[in-house]
C-alpha cells in the first residue's frame, strides 16, 4: 500500500506542477470532471483527438507559411482552430502563443508568423510530452491498484 500512496503523491505533485508552470488551466480540471466509471478513458480520448488535430493543423500551417504567396486568412483560420482546441483541453501555453500568432496573421507579418509557428510547435511538443507522462502515471496507479485487490 506504501507504493500506492507514493504513486498517488507523485501524480498529485506532477499535476500541480503542470498548473504552476502554466501548461494547464482550470479547463483541464473541468474535462477531468466529465470522466466517470461509464467512460474511464474520456480525458485520454479527448486529448488524443486534440493531439491528432493539432498535428494536422501544425502541418497545414507549415505548408501555408512555405508558400510563395501566403494566404494569411487561411493561416489565421488554422491558428484560430488550434487556439480553440487547445483552450478546450486547458492547454494554456499553446493557447497563449496562438493569440500572438493570430496578431501576426492579421498584420501579415511573415517573420512574426514563422517565429510564432516555432513557438507553437515547441509548446505543443512540451504539452504532449507532459500529458503523456501524466497519463502513464495514472496508468501505473491503476495497475498498482489492481495488483492490491
CORHU-V563798 format. One record per run of one state. SS is the DSSP state (h for helix, s for strand, l for the rest). FROM is the first residue (numbers start at 0). LEN is the number of residues. If there is no record, write none. Layout:
SS,FROM,LEN + SS,FROM,LEN
//
This chain:
l,0,1 + h,1,19 + l,20,3 + s,23,1 + l,24,1 + h,25,8 + l,33,2 + s,35,1 + l,36,2 + s,38,1 + l,39,2 + h,41,25 + l,66,5 + h,71,18 + l,89,1 + s,90,1 + h,91,15 + l,106,3 + h,109,39 + l,148,1
//
